[in-house]
Every structure is written in C-alpha cells, then in structure tokens.
Amino acid sequence: MPYFVYYVTINPATNTKTLEYIDTKENYREARALARETRAQMDRSDRNRECRMIFAKTQVEAEKLLSAPREERVVGED
C-alpha cells in the first residue's frame, strides 16, 4: 500500500479540514523524507496548516482518514 502526503489546513472557526494533495510514495522512507522536507519549508507562523503522511490503499481512503474527526487525547487517565 502506498503512502500519501498532504497539506492539512484546519479552519478554527468551523473546525473543518481542507486537504491539499502533495505526492504518493510506495516506500516509507521516501514518504517520510518528503514529509520532513515539506515541513522544513513550511511557514511556521501558520499554526493551522500541517504536513501529514498517511498509509492507505487509495487516495480516496487517505482523504477519508485525514478528514475524520479525532477524539481529544486525555493525558494521565487510564
């Protein structure tokens, strides 16, 4: 299965995510290198935009996984 790399921009007012496809890599190391390189070049003042890498069967599945809301982590509670 391939690795997909995306820009994910979160709108804080509506808490919606906008996905911008960057590239697909078959190899984990290549995808990781691309994600790190992309993060290094990003504007750090925009805290609502991040670069994400995801492992999925198809691009549609990758976008579905990235768009799904995640539960907040609770630290210290078991």
N, C-alpha and C positions, 0 to 999 in steps of 0.2 A: 504494500500500500504506500502511496506517496505522502509526502509532507507538503503542506500548503502554507505559504507565508502571506500574511495580510497586515494592513494597517487597520486598526480598530479605533474609531473615534466615538466617544461617548458624549451625548448631548446631556449635560447635567440638568437642564430644565425638564426634559421629558424622560430622561434615563433610557433613551434609545441608542442603539449602536448602529453606526454606519461602517460597512466593510469595504475596503479597497484592496483588491487582489494585487499581489506583487509578483509571485512566481511559485512554481511547483518543482520540487526536487524529489528524486527517488531515493536518495541516500540521506540518512540522518545527519551525518557530518556536514554535508554540503548545505542542507537546510539550516542547520544551526549556525554555520558560518555566515550565510546570507542574512539571517535574522540579527545576528550580532553586528554585522557590518551596517545594516539598515538602522539599527538602534543607535549606533555611534554617530550616524549622520543626521539623526532627527533633531528637531528644535526642542530643547529641553524645557522651554518656557510653556509649551502647550501640554499641560498635565492630563488633558482629556484624550490624548492620542497616544497609542502604543503600537508596537510591532509584535504580532503574535504568530507563533508557528503551531500548526495542528496536524495531527496524523489522522487521515480519514480515507475511505475508499474512493470518494468522488469529491469534486469541488462543491457540489450541492450539499453533501453531508457535512463538509468542513464549515460551510457558511451557516448551516443549521446549528451545529455545535457551538460556533462562536457567537451566534445571536441569542442563544438560550440564556435566560437569566440564571445567575448563580446565587446560591444562598450565601449569606454572610458567614464567615468563619467565626466561631466563638472560641476564643483563646482561654485555656485554663479550665474548661468544663469537659468532663469525661462522661 
